[in-house]
Amino acid sequence: MAENIGAIRQKLQAAAIAELPALFLEYEMDSRAGVQAEIAKAKKRILAYEKEVARTEALKRYEREYGDCDYICGIDEVGRGPLAGPVVAGAVILSKDCDILYINDSKKLSEKKREELYDIIMEKAVAVGLGYSTPARIDEINILQATYEAMREAIGKLTVTPDILLNDAVTIPEVSIRQVPIIKGDAKSISIGAASIVAKVTRDRLMVQYDEIYPMYGFASNKGYGAQAHIEALKKHGPCPIHRKSFITHFCEVRD
C-alpha cells in the first residue's frame, strides 16, 4: 500500500536540509501529483537555504579582509532616536568559523527572528558586551556622546580584548583599538549585524519592562519612539522619569 501523502509531507518538512536528497531518491518514482508537489516544495527549501548561505558568506567580507586578526568585534547601537529610554550598544565577537544564518540589520528582521537569533548569538559568540546610557546622561552630554560612552562600556565588558573594531558608521573617541567605520555596517558585516540584534533585543526587553511601570505611554509597542499615541500620552500626562528631557520640549513642558 502506497505511503500516505500527508505522512510524506511531514517527513519532508521534518527532514534536515542534508537529509532531503536521499528522500528525493526514495520518492522520485512516486507519480502521484501530491507527492511530486511536496518534493518541489522541498527543493525550493534547499534553494532558499543555499541562497541564505551565500548571503551570509557575503556578510563575512570584512571579517575575511581583516582575517589576520584573532578577535574581530562588531559594534552597533540602538535607541538614538526615541523620546524615552536608554541608548544601548552591543559589541560582539564571533568565531572565525561562525555558521549562524539569517543575521542582518536588526531593523530588517521580525521580532520573532531577532529573539531567535539573540539566543543563538549569545550561545555561540566568543564574547558579547553591552553598554547603556541613561536618559539623564543623554540629556547631560547629548545623544552622540552618550552613544560613544555606551559603546566604550560595551567594549569594556567583553571577556577578550578585540584586535579590531568594525563599527556601524562611527569612529569612537578615546578607544585605542584599531577601528574600521562601515556605513550601513549592520547590513554589510556579520559581526556588526550580530551586535545590532543583541542591542535591539536587549533594549526592546527593557522597554517592555518600563511599560509595566509606566503603562500610559505604550512603551511595550512603541519602544519609546515618537508614535502618535505616545506623543498624545506625553501631552496628557507629562513626562515620566525615563523620558529624555532634551528630546520632548516640543510636546510638553519640561521641568528640572
Salt bridges, closest charged atoms under 4 A:
GLU3 OE2 - LYS11 NZ 3.21
ASP30 OD2 - ARG32 NH2 2.71
GLU38 OE2 - ARG9 NE 3.04
GLU38 OE2 - LYS41 NZ 3.51
GLU52 OE2 - ARG55 NH2 2.79
GLU57 OE2 - LYS60 NZ 3.10
GLU57 OE1 - ARG64 NH1 3.66
ASP99 OD1 - LYS124 NZ 3.10
ASP105 OD1 - LYS107 NZ 3.19
GLU115 OE1 - ARG205 NH2 2.58
GLU116 OE1 - LYS113 NZ 3.29
GLU140 OE1 - ARG137 NH1 3.09
GLU149 OE2 - ARG137 NH2 2.48
GLU153 OE2 - LYS157 NZ 2.82
ASP186 OD2 - LYS107 NZ 3.54
ASP204 OD2 - ARG114 NH2 3.70
ASP204 OD1 - LYS200 NZ 3.35
GLU253 OE2 - ARG255 NE 3.55
